[in-house]
Amino acid sequence: MTERSTLAGSPGHRGTTQDPGAGPSAGQAAEPAAGQSAGPTTGPAAGPASAPRRAGRAGPAAGQPAGFAGTLPGGLLLTVRPRQWVKNLLVLAAPAAAGELAAVHTVLALALVFALFTAAAAAVYLLNDARDAEADRAHPDKCRRPVAAGTVPVRLAYALGTLLALASTTAAALLCNTGTAALLAGYVLMQIAYCLRLKRVLVVDLAVVTAGFVMRAMSGGLALGIPLSRWFLITAGFGALFMVAGKRYSEALLMGEGEGGTRALLREYTVGYLRFVWQLAAGAAVLAYCLWALEDGTGAGATLCRQLSMVPLILAVLRYAVFTDRGASGSPEDVLLRDRPLAVTALCWAALYGLSVAGM
């Protein structure tokens, strides 16, 4: 059977690349110099005047937020990371590439897959934060996470995480086809293994986070029975690796080689190695997309708009690479949403790609 040539894996389509279980390392407070007046210090040599302040900030409540975020519902909402749900929009990638988003049943099926992946990701976040609660309390930033701060009890996070994991996989088995259900179950198991062990294994951590994005991109096609071309998978895979490695590179560059302030495994990577990975991934993604844009599986030749879509895609990759090289892509969603030239370039690519799907 002739393979349908679908492709939606440009870097402009990527969501964010945050992994759910990065391990923290605690920073150390410096001791004041001899003779220095006692003030609001946090070091072990703090004078008596600072003791009441330290006592007031001790324990899980040290980073507990105020207002709605400090309540149990607010803490649960923050723990499941609503800002990261945009990554699950990748379920639209394959159907959009095939031009099959118009039918009502298609929209409903994709909405279900989106909800299932959102629930599965929420389960992983809850389990990860419950497991890392003690370590997060010693971290200057992660101590503000609701589970670490005490807003959400650890046992409740474990219970809700387990319940969501079982509910999402069970619902997928009952409501989706076999391929989609197996893919979601594999995603949940892989992410749990990542939280427990794989996030501490060199290179494997990059592969697991990348695979999570590719599985999202594949799920929409599997749910609707759309064949996934090799170009789609290659571009999606290397595009995701570009974002993931670029994020790690930015973190390592800002913290200093070997520091690993927010991710313990960053101590094992060198800045030069991470630069090599994201540059290799960017080149492979662009090459795969260009080969697809110039080829047509039916032999009728590629459309003009599809060929022209190479231009904004390459410009978008180059633009994003500027931020990565500066160490400013530690938060990919901020780069994609706040940089106007990059947003305009992505819109131009989407317009040309849409015209190519329409046969122009």
ABEGO torsion letter per residue (X at the ends): XBBBBBBAABAAABBBABBAABBBBBBBBBBBBBGBBBBBBABAABBAAAAAAAAAABEAAAABBBEAAABAAAAAAAAAGAAAAAAAAAAAAAAAAAGAAABAAAAAAAAAAAAAAAAAAAAAAAAAAAAAAAAAAABAAAAABAAAAGABBAAAAAAAAAAAAAAAAAAAAAABBAAAAAAAAAAAAAAAAAAAAAAABBGAAAAAAAAAAAAAAAAAAAAAGBBBBAAAAAAAAAAAAAAAAAAAAAAAAAAEBGAGAABAAAAABBAAAAAAAAAAAAAAAAAAAAAAAABBAAGAEBBAAAAAAAAAAAAAAAAAAAAAAAGAAABAAAAAAABAAAAAAAAAAAAAAAAAAAGX
